[in-house]
Amino acid sequence: MGEHRMKNAKKLVYVGIAMALVILTAGCVKESRKGYKEMQFSASCKSCEKLDGFVSPSQINDEIRKMVGKYKGVGEADNVAIQKSRGVVETYLRPDFIDGGDCPEIDSEKWAIDYSYKRKRPALHKGIDIPQPRGTPVRAIANGVVVGKFLNEFNRKGIEIILRHTPEQTGLPFWTYSQYTHLQEMPTLSIGTNVKMGDEIGKTANTGKMGRRVRRDALHFAVLYSKYPEWSNDGVVVTPKDGYFMDPNAFYRLDPPYESLSLAKLLGDQKWVPIPYMNADGILAPSDTKRIWPYVCK
């Protein structure tokens, strides 16, 4: 009987040790994840330091971090107010693909629409969504350089790549930054890689934290711009100095205005924007364009 009790006691000790290890491990994982988020928030992009225009994150105004919507300890309402003041305003521009091109179209997730009903908190849609089948190649909209790549494990954007375009590369009077999110996998392009307009920079998917509904496969496409060449990457976001968001449709306009409040005042046919593109054979429409739609058209 004593031996039996001894065996039972040993079993209880082993069970207790096992439970303690489980609890301890869970605590370590939680701390590790928390630490990872902190590290990602404050890490500097070492591979960015030799790139044209790069400056330390400390040289970028905190308001720009709030504009892009990723700023620790700041309420969403504050971020949204700044976003509105920096271009995230509905313009009602509409794409008109040149020569009747058959191009993937923007769905109901249009520029600057109110997302508060989806998020149960103040939120705006800082881009446009273009649905396409999973794996469809996403194309660089202009010549540029890779300045950001993010897994975004803890937010809705999912896998992301950002390109920087100089005024000479786009023909626009400012520096622009094109953002592509929800990608299928992390692009193999390294920070600092020069890309040509039309190069594949990723594949379509629906990565990123989801809400109650499964998100369809689509590209979230956004454009930021600045009159200054300086920018930074702190390991979480790319932040142009004194940057603004632009309606992605406006990126294809040949003439000003490009600023959202002015675009919103345009009337009638002025709302239609001729959109250049590349077809499957690499032919451009028009042939001298410096900017194209992020998908191949027919």
N, C-alpha and C positions, 0 to 999 in steps of 0.2 A: 504493500500500500504506500509506504514511504517513497519507494522508487517511482511509483506512478505519479505521486504528488510532485516529486522533483522534476519529472519530465514535463508536467503541465506548467510548472513554474518557469522552466526554461522556455517553453513555447510562448508564454505571456511576455517574457523579457524580449524574445526575438521580435514578436509582434510590435511591442512598444518601440523597439529600436527602429524597426522598419517604418512605423508611422512617423517617428521623429525625423527620419531621413527624408521622407516624402514632404513633410511640412517645411523642413529646412531647404530642400531643393526648390520647392515652389517659391519660397521667399527669395532665393537667390535668382531665380529666373525673372521674377517680378522686378528685382532691383537691377538685373542686367538689362531688361528691356527699358526700364526707366533711364538707366545710365546711357543706353544706346541713343535714346531720343535726345537726351541732353547733349551728348557728343555730336550727334548729327546737327543739332541746332547751332552749336558754336564752332564746329570744325571749319577750318579755312581750306580753300581749294588750292593746294600746293601746285597742282599741275596748271593752274590758271595764271600763276604769278608772272610768267614771262609773256603772256598774251597782250596784244595791243589794247590799251585802255583800262586794263585791270588795276583796281585799287583795293586797299584793305577794306573789309566790311565796315570798319569804324568810320570810314570817310563817306559812307552813304547815310543820308538822313533816315532816321527811324520811321518816318512817315512812309517811305517807300516800301519798307517791310510790311507795314500795316496795309498798304495798297494791295500788295500781292496776297494778303490774307494770312500770313504766317508770322505771328508775333506773340511770343509767350506772355501771358498775363494781361492781354488787352481784349476787351469785349468785342464781339462781332459787330455790334452797332457802331462802334468807333471805326472799325475797319471799313464798313460799308459807306459811312459818311465820307471817308477819305477816298474810297474808290469812285464814288460819284463825282467828287471834286476833281478827280484825275482821269476822267474819260469814260467811266463805266455808266453810260447813259444811252438809252435806246435811240437809235438814229433812223431806223426803218429803211435803211439801205437794202437794196435787193440785187442779187447777182444776175448779170445778163451775159451768158457765155458767148464769146465772140464767134461769129459765123455759125451760130446755132449749135455749138458744141454740146455733145451729150456727156455731161459731167456729173459726178456724184454731188447731190444737193444737200443743203443744210436742212435738217428736220425741224421739229417744233422747238428744239432747244436752241433758240436764237440768241443773238447778242444782247447782253445786259438785261435779260428778263429777270423778274423777281423770283428768287428761289426760296423765299421764306416759307412758302407752303410745303416745300419738300424737306427742308432742314429743321423746321420748327424753331427757327431763330433767324435773325436778319442775315440775308445772303443774296448775292447777285451772281448771275452767270457771266463770267469774265472771258467769254469766248463764244465760239459756235461749235456745234456738234454735227459731224458728217458721218452718217452710218455707212458701213461697208462690211462685206463678209470678213470673218476672221482670217488674218494672214495677208490681207491686201496690202501691198507696199504703200508706204507713206513717202511722199517726195519732198525734197527741199524746195521751198518756194522761191529761193533766190540763191545766188552764190553767197557763201558765208563761212563761218567757223563755229565749231562746236564749243560752247562755253558752259554748258550745264548738262548733267545726266543724274537723274534721281530715281531711286526705287520707290520712294513715297509709301513705305509700308503702312504708315499710320494715318493716311488721309485718302481722300477720294480720287485724287489725280492719277494714282497708279504710276506705272513706269513712264518716265518723261525725258525728253531731250529738248534742249534749247539751242538755237543758232543765233549768232550775232551777224548783222549785215551792215556794211558801211554805206554811206550815201552813194559812193561810186558804184557799188554793187547793185543797188536797187533803183537809182535815179531819183530817189526821194531826198528831201533836204534835211534829213536827220538820220541818226543811227536807229535801226530797228532790231527787234529781238522776236523771233518766231518760236512759239511754244507748242509742242505736240505731246499729248498725254493719252493715257489708257493703252499704251503700247503693249504688244504681246510679250516681249522680252527686252532685256536691256540691250540697246544697240551696241554693236561691236566698235563703233567709232569712238576714238579716244578724245578727251578734252584737248582742244587745239587742232583737231583735224580740219583741214579746209575741205569744204564740200562745194560741188557745182550744182547749179539749179537743175532740178530733175533727178538728182541722185537719190537712191533709196536710203532713208535714214531710220526706218523702223517698220514695224508691221502692225496692222490694226488689231485691236482686241478690246477687252473691257476691264483691264486690271485696275485696282484701286478699291478702297473700302466702299462697300455698297450699303444702301439702306434696306428697307423692307422688300424692295423689288430687285430682281436681277436686272442689271443694266445690259442693254443690247450692245453689240460690238460697234464701236464708233470712234472716230478721232475727235478729241477735243482740241481745237485749234485756236490759238490766241496770239495777239501781236501787241508788243509794247514798243514805245519809242522815246527818244530823248534828243534834245539839241546838243547834248554833251556826249563826248566819246567815252567817258569814264563809266565803269560798271564794276560790280563785284559778285562774288559767289561765296556764300558762307557755309556751304555744305548742305543747305536746305533749299535755298532759292537763289535765282539770279536777280540782281537789283540794279537797274540802270540809274545813274545819277539823275535826280530830278525827273524820273520817268513818268510816263502816262500810258494808260491802256488806249488802244485804238480798235474801233470796230474792224474786224478782219476784212470785211468787204472794202473798207476805205483804203486799205493797203494797196489796192489795185487801181485807185484813181490816178489819173495822169496829172491832175491839177488840184490845188487847194480848193476848199478846206479839207483838212484831215481831222480836225478837232471835233469831238462828238457834239457839243452844243451847237456849233455852226452847221454841222451836217444835219442835225435834227430840223433845222429851219429850211432846208432845201425843199422845193415843191415839185410835185408831179414827176415828170420824166427825169428830173435831176436825181431822183432817188435810185435810179437804175445805174449800176456800175458795170461797164464792160470788163469781163474777167478773161485774162489770157490763160493759156493752158498748154500742156504738152500731150501729144497722143502716144499710143503704144509704140509707134515707130520712132519716137523722139523728135517728131516734127512740132515746131512751136507755132502757135497762133496768137498774135502775129509773129512773124519770123524774127523781129528785132526786140521782142519783149525781154525785160530783165526780171520779170516776176511771173510766176505761174501758180495755178491752183495746186493744193497739196496732193491731189490724186490725178492719175492719168485719165484723160477724157477720150471719147470716141469721135 
